[in-house]
Each structure stands twice: as C-alpha cells, then as structure tokens.
Amino acid sequence: MKICQLCAVDFTLYHFLLPLMRAQRAAGHEVVGVCAPGALVARVREAGFRVETVAFERNLDLRAHARAYREASALFARERFDLVHVHTPIAALIGRLAARRWRVPRIVYTAHGFYFHERMSRVAWTAFAALEWLGGRITDVLFTQAEEDAATARRLGLCRRGGLIAAIGNGSDPQRFHPPADAAARAAERARLGLASPRPAIICVARLVAEKGYPELLAAMRDVDADLWVVGERLDSDHAGSIDADIDAVARDRVRAERIRFLGYRADVPALLRAADIFVLPSHREGMPRSIIEAMLCGLPVVATDIRGAREEVVEGETGRLVPVAAPAALAAALAELAADPALRAAMGAAGLARARALYVEDAVVERQLQILGLAAPDAQPPPS
C-alpha cells in the first residue's frame, strides 16, 4: 500500500512517528511523511523516507488553514494514497478533509490526547469537542493512546458509524531507555554530564510552555531540597502560554537559581534520565505522555498530575505520586517526600520499571497498529494484549 503519515510539525514526525513509518516500510509498504517545513525534516529524509511539506500552522488563522488545505489537496490529488494516517489536531482535521475530497480509501486518525479537557470552560470544551465530532464523520479508524480517551470517543461518537475506535497505548524503546547499572554508574553519568551535585536530581522533559506545568514546578522548587534539570525548548510553532516571567523570577532568586538548570533541547535524554533520581511532569493536559514511560524504563519514580494518560501510567503510591493540577504546594510535598527518601525512590522506581516493561514497549504499540489496520507482514505475530 501507499501510506501517508501526516502531522503538523517536523518535531512530531521525527520524534514520534518514525518507528511506525519504519515498521510499515519493513512490512512492504511505501510510506511518505507530510508535515510543515522544519529542520528535522532532513533527519527523516536521512532515514530513507520521502517527506512532502505542507504549510500547517498551530493557530486559529483560518486563512493559513485554507492555504494548508489547498496544499494538502494538491498533494493527495497527485499522490493517490491508499491510506492517510493523520496526527495532531489542526493538521489532522485539514488532512482528513483533503483526503476525503480525493476519495482516499481509508482515513486513520491518532488522537494523541484530545484538546478538550475537564478544566476548560464549557464553551471552549463544546467547541473543540464539536470539531472532533465533525472530523469523526470522515474517519474510518480512530486510535487513542489512553483507554480513557477511547472511552470518551465512544461516548461522544467521535468516529463515523461503522468505524473503529481503539486504544493503542504508548511506548518507548527499552534498548535506549534503561536504568544505570548501579548508584555508582548513576553518579558517574552525572559527573560526565557536568551535573554533579550532592542533592537529589529531579528532571522534567517537556516543551517550555505554561501548560506543561512549569509555573507550578518552578514555584514548588522553593520548598524542595533538590536540583531540577529542565530539558526542552519552546518550539517556533508553539502558541501556548509563555513561561518567560517564571524563568526570570528563578534567575532573581538566589536559592532557586543555584538549584535549577535549564538544559534546552538535548539529544542525550536517556543519559540524563539515568543520571537523575526523580522524574516530574506537572502538565495541565496530556494524551499519554511518552516522557513518563521513558522515565519509568530508566527506573525513576514519577510525580505527575492527576490527568488522563498520566493517571493510566502512574500507579499512585506504587510507581510514584499523582497530585492535583496547578497545585504547587502538593507538588512540592510529593517531590520533597521522594527527595528525602532514597529507599522509597528505589522501590517506586523498580515498580515503575516493571510496569513499563510489561505495558509500554514501543515495538508492541507499533505492531498493534499494523495488526489492527491489516498492514502487518504475513508472518508477523500479534503483539501481547
């Protein structure tokens, strides 16, 4: 088959969709990536894939979306794909409309976390849910990562009558993400990275935007005797709230400025996770965050907010702590508890590692998609349920 994998930005194509694209190619299919122009497009092409660019934008500019629709329509008219698989909300809706116009035989949508959530105003929630419902009228298969999102999709009818809704989970590669051999190896990794400190190290890997919970996390660190490593950057396409004022406040605070390191975009995230002691992700909304899975595979206890996806991955009191959204005091208490108790960190980290290896391995998630879509090679074995 000739398959299109379509998303808004190159970051998503490179960091999240490449394993699926490789598996589809290995099963004998032709796979073409589609996203907005960006520096990471070259990395996907270096992996041997053709990538076509469409001027998707992550905003509410209707003129920009109309332009992207025209470009996607021209692409689909020319390419005649057998299957179009779309990701990320705005690009997914535009891509489905263009695919339907040119009668693509099968349209698949992976919702990596619905944009609407329980903390939105009722008006905003209804508007975003309505857009998902409209897109669902031209969707043959709707994948979600979290079971909670799949249940929501079924309840709201977010796929056409007769279509399929399935939760596929999320996963990462245990060959890349694994624990250090021992405490000495962790200390050596920390020294190698130039991050040696007698205090426990907390790490957060997420885009530098407010909805990832950074304002609460940076405030919470006033009351936590630990270092914080912030890994990530703000993407050029991001329109989420800025945290510049929060970063400036850290710089003016002598204690926090000493303890908090902003490391930017890093290609060595597995090594950083192995060097850390605790992982934190205080997001306001997520789908099913891969960063939590990667931390668990590295043997770290996790502190996360009690939101969809995260509460499916983290077992409260067993693999980590779940705290309310936008609650810096609760976040500080959970982080301080783990920072002060190495035995608790070790026990929760071991439990998280076992859970991640059992449930969240990338190859199984990819193979599950191939099996559901009928794209697996004839001799492929079904993934574990």
Secondary structure, DSSP 8 states (H G I E B T S, - for coil): -EEEEE-S-HHHIIIIIHHHHHHHHHTT-EEEEEE---TTHHHHHHTT-EEEE----SS--HHHHHHHHHHHHHHHHHH--SEEEEESHHHHHHHHHHHHHTT-SEEEEEESS-S--TTS-HHHHHHHHHHHHHHHTT-SEEEESSHHHHHHHHHHT-S-TT-EEEE----B-TTTS---SSHHHHHHHHHHTT---SS-EEEEES-SSGGGTHHHHHHHGGG--SEEEEE----TT--S---HHHHHHHHH-HHHHHHEEEEES-S-HHHHHHH-SEEEE--S--SS-HHHHHHHHTT--EEEES-TTHHHH--BTTTEEEE-TT-HHHHHHHHHHHHT-HHHHHHHHHHHHHHHHHH-BHHHHHHHHHHHHT-S-TT------
